[in-house]
Amino acid sequence: QGEVGEGGGAAGDLYIDVRIKPDKQYTRNGDDLHCWIQVPMSWAVLGHDLAIDTFDGKRNVTIPTKLRPEQTVEIKNLGMTKLNDKDQRGNLIVHINVQI
């Protein structure tokens, strides 16, 4: 609620327009965060462990063997904090693109 109007009139409304710049690494879908990584073909066939940057620091991600096209790896509780429950978080979904 805004201030009282001039001459003692009724209080007005305050509107705030919030704009969030897109992030270069992450996109958001509800409480989940999505990121994309590129991996070499050898990792897609043989599997591999690597560290990725998250909002909570580096976390290990296991690239599974025999990776399927457009396969994702889901890391529980590394997404955004849920609005109605500050103890709960969404997930981080890692989209894996194979370099050819």
Buried (B, 14 or more C-beta within 10 A) or exposed (E): EEEEEEEEEEEEEEEEEEEEEEEEEBEBEEBBBBBEBEBEEEBBEEEBEBEBEBEEEEBEBEBEEEBEEEBEBEBEEBBBEEEEEEEEBBBBBBEBEBEE
